[in-house]
Each structure stands twice: as C-alpha cells, then as structure tokens.
Amino acid sequence: MPPDRAQEDSRRLLRCLGTVLRLRPAGSQRASQEGAALTARRMELQGVRVEGAFHQGAAVVRCRAERVVVEGAVLRFPGRAAGASGRVRASRMVLEGPVEVLARQVEGRLLDLLPVVLSGPGRGAVPVPALAVPWMELTEVRISGFTLRTEAAHISRTEVSAALP
C-alpha cells in the first residue's frame, strides 16, 4: 500500500475510533485516571528504571525502559460516552524507546517465580524504591490506571474492538 494511502487509512480509523473512545494526541501529558488496564502473559523490559513517584497529585509507579516486548497483551480503556469502552488484543507488542509508563499499580511474577506488586508511595503497600537493571521479565502481568508513552510501537496479530453503550 502506498504511504499516502496508509496514512489516510490510519486517519480514517482514528476519526472512527474517536467518535466512541477517548483518544489523546501523542505527547499529551495528562495521566489517565479513568481505569485503563493492561494484562499480559509476558513482559520483557530492557534498560529499565523503576521508581515510586507522584504525578498530578497521585501516587504512581514510574517505569522507563529502552525497549519493552509484551506477549499476549490485552489493553482495556474507557470510552467517551458512559458505558463505552475499547479493547486492543495483540499477540505481541514491541515498544521502542524511550518508553515511559506511569501506573497506579503493577503486578506480576518476576522471572515467572516471585510474585511482585509495585505501587506508588502512600498506597498501603511497600513503596517502590528506585531500581535500575539492564533486563527484567514479568509474567502474569496486570497494570492498572496507567499512561504509556513510547517513541515507536510495533503490534502483531491485533484485534481492536469498541463497545457502545
């Protein structure tokens, strides 16, 4: 498909989705508090820094990485109208950096063994100390109340759905 045609098709898809889903422009600094959630079978992060932080008055986990590979991902997010919602299901996502995630809570199994729950300071759980590692793997991943920013995203075998009220 010629680049002009692909761009126009992408714009049409965004306009269509924008009628039922709350879409924000790239680079938007407003954190989502409406309940976006991501579940994944496996998540591999490279060049990682994780820390507890406050963002717009809320306690969050801040994770920065150079590259994130997510397998078996389901992203759910609320729609613009009451009762509307959206979902993106993908067999594989590759996010290339810098990648930044701000989340109310991150749960999973470190190296498929150790259950971990990371939350921002003041949420009743152990606050996240600053941690920098070259590589990290989580399985059975659940991330709630999050905002994701990335330089590039490659998504394979994807299904996008929108539920209307």
C-alpha positions as CSV (number, residue, x, y, z in Angstrom):
1,M,0.0,0.0,0.0
2,P,1.4,3.4,-0.9
3,P,2.5,5.6,2.1
4,D,-0.2,8.3,1.3
5,R,-2.9,5.7,1.3
6,A,-1.8,4.0,4.5
7,Q,-1.7,7.4,6.2
8,E,-5.1,8.3,5.1
9,D,-6.5,4.9,6.2
10,S,-4.9,5.4,9.6
11,R,-6.5,8.9,9.9
12,R,-9.9,7.5,9.0
13,L,-9.6,4.7,11.6
14,L,-8.6,7.3,14.3
15,R,-11.6,9.5,13.4
16,C,-13.9,6.5,13.6
17,L,-12.5,5.3,17.0
18,G,-12.5,8.9,18.2
19,T,-16.3,9.0,18.0
20,V,-16.7,6.4,20.7
21,L,-13.3,6.3,22.5
22,R,-11.4,8.9,24.4
23,L,-8.3,9.4,22.3
24,R,-5.5,11.7,23.3
25,P,-2.9,13.2,21.0
26,A,0.6,11.9,21.1
27,G,2.7,13.7,23.6
28,S,-0.3,14.5,25.8
29,Q,1.0,15.0,29.4
30,R,-2.4,14.3,31.1
31,A,-2.3,11.0,33.0
32,S,-5.3,8.6,32.6
33,Q,-7.2,8.1,35.8
34,E,-10.3,6.6,34.1
35,G,-9.2,3.0,34.6
36,A,-7.1,1.9,31.7
37,A,-5.7,-1.6,32.3
38,L,-3.2,-3.9,30.6
39,T,-2.9,-7.6,31.1
40,A,-0.2,-9.7,29.5
41,R,1.2,-13.2,29.6
42,R,4.8,-12.0,29.5
43,M,6.6,-8.7,29.5
44,E,10.3,-8.2,28.9
45,L,11.9,-4.9,29.7
46,Q,15.4,-3.8,28.7
47,G,17.4,-0.8,30.1
48,V,14.9,-0.4,33.0
49,R,14.5,2.2,35.7
50,V,11.5,1.7,38.1
51,E,10.6,4.1,41.0
52,G,7.7,5.3,43.1
53,A,6.6,8.9,42.3
54,F,3.8,11.4,42.5
55,H,2.1,12.5,39.3
56,Q,-0.6,15.2,39.3
57,G,-1.1,14.6,43.0
58,A,-1.5,10.8,42.7
59,A,0.9,8.1,43.8
60,V,2.2,6.1,40.8
61,V,4.9,3.7,39.7
62,R,7.1,5.2,37.1
63,C,8.9,2.8,34.7
64,R,11.3,3.9,32.0
65,A,12.8,1.5,29.5
66,E,14.7,1.5,26.3
67,R,12.7,-1.5,24.9
68,V,9.6,-3.4,26.0
69,V,8.3,-6.7,24.5
70,V,4.8,-7.7,25.5
71,E,3.3,-11.0,24.6
72,G,-0.4,-12.0,25.0
73,A,-1.5,-8.4,25.7
74,V,-5.0,-7.1,26.3
75,L,-5.4,-3.3,26.7
76,R,-8.7,-2.1,28.0
77,F,-9.7,1.5,28.2
78,P,-12.9,3.6,28.9
79,G,-14.8,5.3,26.1
80,R,-16.0,8.9,25.8
81,A,-19.7,8.1,26.5
82,A,-20.9,6.4,29.7
83,G,-20.7,2.7,29.3
84,A,-18.5,2.8,26.2
85,S,-15.1,1.1,26.2
86,G,-12.4,-0.1,24.0
87,R,-10.0,-3.1,23.8
88,V,-6.9,-3.9,21.9
89,R,-5.8,-7.5,21.9
90,A,-2.4,-8.3,20.4
91,S,-0.2,-11.4,20.4
92,R,2.9,-9.3,20.5
93,M,3.8,-5.6,21.1
94,V,7.3,-4.2,20.7
95,L,7.7,-0.7,22.2
96,E,10.9,1.1,21.5
97,G,12.2,4.0,23.5
98,P,12.4,5.8,25.3
99,V,9.3,4.1,26.8
100,E,7.6,5.5,29.9
101,V,4.8,4.0,31.9
102,L,3.0,5.7,34.8
103,A,0.7,3.3,36.7
104,R,-1.3,3.1,39.9
105,Q,-0.2,-0.5,40.3
106,V,1.9,-3.1,38.6
107,E,1.5,-6.8,39.4
108,G,3.2,-9.9,38.0
109,R,5.7,-12.7,38.6
110,L,9.4,-11.7,38.4
111,L,11.2,-14.3,36.3
112,D,8.0,-16.4,36.3
113,L,8.7,-17.2,40.0
114,L,8.4,-14.4,42.5
115,P,5.0,-12.6,42.9
116,V,5.5,-8.8,43.0
117,V,3.1,-5.9,43.5
118,L,4.5,-2.4,42.8
119,S,2.5,0.7,43.8
120,G,3.3,4.3,44.2
121,P,4.1,5.7,47.7
122,G,1.3,6.0,50.1
123,R,-1.0,3.3,48.7
124,G,-0.7,1.0,51.7
125,A,1.8,-1.3,50.0
126,V,5.6,-1.1,50.3
127,P,6.7,1.9,48.2
128,V,8.8,1.2,45.2
129,P,12.5,2.1,45.8
130,A,14.4,3.4,42.8
131,L,15.8,0.4,40.9
132,A,17.8,0.3,37.7
133,V,18.5,-3.0,35.9
134,P,19.7,-3.9,32.4
135,W,16.9,-6.5,31.9
136,M,13.7,-7.6,33.7
137,E,11.0,-10.2,32.9
138,L,7.5,-10.4,34.3
139,T,4.8,-12.9,33.6
140,E,1.0,-12.8,34.5
141,V,1.2,-9.1,34.2
142,R,-1.6,-6.7,35.4
143,I,-1.1,-3.0,35.2
144,S,-3.9,-0.6,36.3
145,G,-4.6,3.1,35.9
146,F,-1.8,3.8,33.5
147,T,-0.4,6.1,30.9
148,L,2.0,4.9,28.3
149,R,4.4,6.9,26.1
150,T,6.7,5.4,23.6
151,E,8.7,6.5,20.6
152,A,7.6,3.6,18.4
153,A,5.2,0.7,18.7
154,H,5.0,-2.5,16.5
155,I,1.9,-4.6,17.2
156,S,1.4,-8.1,15.7
157,R,-1.8,-10.1,15.2
158,T,-4.1,-7.4,16.6
159,E,-7.8,-7.1,17.2
160,V,-9.4,-3.7,18.1
161,S,-12.9,-3.6,19.4
162,A,-15.2,-0.9,20.8
163,A,-18.3,-1.4,22.9
164,L,-21.0,1.2,22.7
165,P,-23.4,1.9,25.5
